[in-house]
Amino acid sequence: MAEKACVKRLQKEYRALCKEPVSHVVARPSPNDILEWRGYYYGKIKFPPEYPFKPPGISMTTPNGRFMTQKKICLSMSDFHPESWNPMWSVSSILTGLLSFMMDNSPTTGSVSTTVAEKEKLAKASLAFNCKNPTFRKLFPEYVEKYEQQQLPTQPVPEQVPSVTARAEQSRPLLEEHDNSTKDEVNRVKPLKDANNQQRKSFPTWLLLLLVSIFGVVMALPLLQL
């Protein structure tokens, strides 16, 4: 069972880690055991009940091409070297040191030698591997959700066919425009038609007067000769 001082120390360090995360590293304590922390890539930091006066054990779970899985890693800040442990070191210090050593190629107990291509291949497959682990799924639900979204098939977006109502609404402005233009044409033709009607109505009047005048002149010619 963890000592009270150990629990307080780890709780304090987790709050500090949440405020100032270590770059490229995510680590969280197990909900049921604050002494056991898990990280993504995916590994485990196991703190002793005497922490911070004794160092933790560190191991990797995800195949990564740098360290063996399920085997303790020999680091100056791990329980492989308790004599070099400094109680002033924190979880952030451990994670920073682990990340630095992971990027290195120096051999140590628990390390393996692989090519860059092999490491890249394992890195791409790491999320799928981790999501099969129940503890990982519980601690890192956001990564599980990301993985599940990646697995969804890409569905082509169906072309939306406008409904009868939509087509009617779309055609209404065109019909209204056509009706308005037709009305304009009618309005332009109507004055011309009215003018023609007026011309037809006024034409018989002056023609009739002209014919009457000519008829009167013709009838008056015999009288003028007398």
C-alpha positions in Angstrom: 0.0 0.0 0.0 1.3 3.4 -1.0 2.5 5.7 1.8 0.5 8.9 2.3 3.5 11.1 1.4 3.9 9.1 -1.9 0.2 9.6 -2.9 0.3 13.3 -2.2 3.6 13.7 -4.1 2.2 11.9 -7.2 -1.1 13.8 -7.1 0.8 17.0 -7.0 3.1 16.0 -9.9 0.1 14.9 -12.0 -1.5 18.3 -11.5 1.7 20.0 -12.5 2.1 17.7 -15.5 -1.5 18.6 -16.7 -0.6 22.3 -16.5 2.8 21.9 -18.1 2.9 18.7 -20.2 6.1 17.2 -21.4 6.5 17.8 -25.2 5.7 14.7 -27.3 4.7 12.6 -24.2 1.4 11.7 -22.6 1.3 9.9 -19.3 -1.6 9.3 -16.8 -2.0 7.4 -13.5 -4.2 4.3 -13.5 -7.7 5.1 -12.0 -7.3 2.2 -9.6 -3.6 2.6 -8.6 -1.8 6.0 -8.6 1.5 4.1 -8.3 1.0 2.7 -11.8 1.3 5.2 -14.7 0.7 4.5 -18.4 2.0 6.4 -21.3 1.4 6.6 -25.0 3.5 5.1 -26.9 2.4 2.8 -24.6 4.5 1.9 -21.6 4.3 1.7 -17.8 6.0 3.5 -15.0 5.6 1.6 -11.7 6.4 3.7 -8.6 7.3 2.0 -5.3 5.4 2.9 -2.2 8.5 4.7 -0.9 8.6 7.1 -3.8 10.1 9.7 -4.1 12.9 8.2 -2.0 13.1 5.2 -4.3 13.0 5.1 -8.2 10.3 3.6 -10.3 10.4 0.7 -12.7 9.9 1.5 -16.4 8.8 -0.8 -19.2 7.3 -0.6 -22.7 4.1 -2.4 -23.9 3.8 -1.2 -27.5 6.3 -2.7 -30.0 8.4 0.3 -30.9 11.8 -0.8 -32.3 13.8 0.8 -29.5 12.9 -1.1 -26.3 11.8 -4.7 -25.7 8.2 -5.1 -24.5 7.2 -6.2 -21.1 10.8 -5.9 -19.9 12.3 -3.3 -17.5 14.5 -0.7 -19.1 17.9 0.1 -17.6 18.0 3.9 -17.0 19.8 6.1 -14.5 16.4 7.1 -13.2 14.9 3.6 -13.0 15.1 1.0 -10.3 18.0 -0.6 -12.2 20.2 2.1 -10.7 18.7 3.1 -7.3 22.1 4.5 -6.3 21.8 7.2 -8.9 18.3 8.2 -8.1 17.6 11.7 -7.0 14.4 12.3 -4.9 14.2 15.8 -6.5 13.3 14.2 -9.8 9.7 14.2 -10.7 7.4 12.4 -13.2 8.2 15.1 -15.7 11.9 14.5 -15.2 11.4 10.8 -15.8 9.3 11.3 -18.9 11.8 13.7 -20.3 14.7 11.3 -19.7 12.8 8.4 -21.2 12.0 10.4 -24.3 15.6 11.4 -24.7 16.8 7.9 -24.3 14.2 6.6 -26.7 15.5 8.9 -29.4 19.0 7.7 -28.8 20.7 4.5 -30.1 22.8 3.7 -27.1 22.5 0.0 -26.1 21.3 -0.8 -22.6 19.4 -3.6 -20.8 16.0 -3.8 -22.5 16.9 -2.1 -25.7 16.8 -3.5 -29.2 18.5 -2.4 -32.5 16.3 -1.8 -35.5 16.3 0.4 -38.7 14.5 3.7 -39.0 12.1 2.1 -41.5 11.2 -0.6 -39.0 10.6 2.0 -36.3 8.4 4.0 -38.7 6.4 0.9 -39.6 5.8 0.1 -35.9 4.9 3.7 -35.1 2.1 3.6 -37.8 0.8 0.3 -36.4 1.0 1.4 -32.7 -2.4 3.0 -32.4 -4.2 -0.1 -33.7 -2.1 -2.3 -31.3 -2.8 0.0 -28.3 -6.6 0.1 -28.9 -6.8 -3.6 -28.3 -5.6 -3.1 -24.7 -8.5 -2.6 -22.3 -6.4 -0.4 -19.9 -5.3 1.8 -22.8 -8.9 2.2 -23.9 -9.9 3.3 -20.4 -7.0 5.7 -19.9 -6.9 7.3 -23.4 -10.4 7.4 -24.8 -9.6 10.3 -27.1 -7.0 8.1 -29.0 -9.5 5.3 -29.2 -12.1 7.6 -30.7 -9.5 8.9 -33.2 -8.7 5.3 -34.2 -12.3 4.3 -34.6 -12.9 7.4 -36.8 -10.0 6.3 -39.0 -11.7 2.9 -39.5 -14.9 4.3 -40.8 -15.3 3.8 -44.5 -15.4 6.8 -46.6 -18.9 7.2 -47.9 -19.4 9.2 -51.2 -21.8 12.1 -50.6 -25.0 11.4 -52.7 -26.0 14.0 -55.1 -29.1 15.7 -53.7 -32.1 15.6 -56.2 -34.3 18.6 -55.6 -37.9 17.7 -54.6 -41.0 18.7 -56.5 -41.5 21.6 -54.1 -37.9 22.7 -54.5 -38.1 22.5 -58.2 -41.3 24.6 -58.2 -39.7 27.1 -55.9 -36.7 27.3 -58.2 -38.8 27.7 -61.3 -41.1 30.3 -59.8 -38.7 33.3 -60.3 -38.2 32.3 -63.9 -42.0 32.1 -64.5 -42.5 35.4 -62.7 -39.8 36.9 -64.8 -41.4 35.5 -68.0 -44.8 36.8 -66.9 -43.4 40.3 -66.2 -41.6 40.4 -69.6 -44.8 39.3 -71.3 -46.7 42.1 -69.5 -44.1 44.6 -70.6 -44.5 43.5 -74.2 -48.3 43.8 -74.0 -47.9 47.2 -72.5 -45.6 48.3 -75.3 -47.9 47.0 -78.0 -51.1 48.4 -76.5 -50.4 52.1 -77.2 -49.6 51.2 -80.8 -52.8 49.3 -81.1 -54.8 52.1 -79.6 -53.2 54.6 -82.0 -54.1 52.4 -85.0 -57.6 52.1 -83.7 -57.8 55.9 -83.4 -56.4 56.3 -86.9 -59.0 53.8 -88.2 -61.8 55.7 -86.4 -60.6 59.1 -87.6 -59.9 58.1 -91.2 -63.6 57.7 -92.4 -64.5 61.2 -91.1 -62.1 63.3 -93.1 -62.5 61.0 -96.1 -66.2 61.5 -96.0 -65.8 65.3 -95.9 -63.5 65.1 -98.9 -65.9 63.1 -100.9 -68.8 65.4 -100.1 -66.7 68.4 -101.2 -65.8 66.8 -104.5 -69.4 65.8 -105.1 -70.5 69.3 -104.4 -68.0 70.8 -106.9 -69.1 68.3 -109.6 -72.7 69.2 -109.0 -72.0 72.9 -109.2 -70.2 72.9 -112.5 -73.4 72.9 -114.7 -74.7 75.8 -112.8 -71.5 77.8 -113.3 -71.7 77.3 -117.1 -75.2 78.9 -117.2 
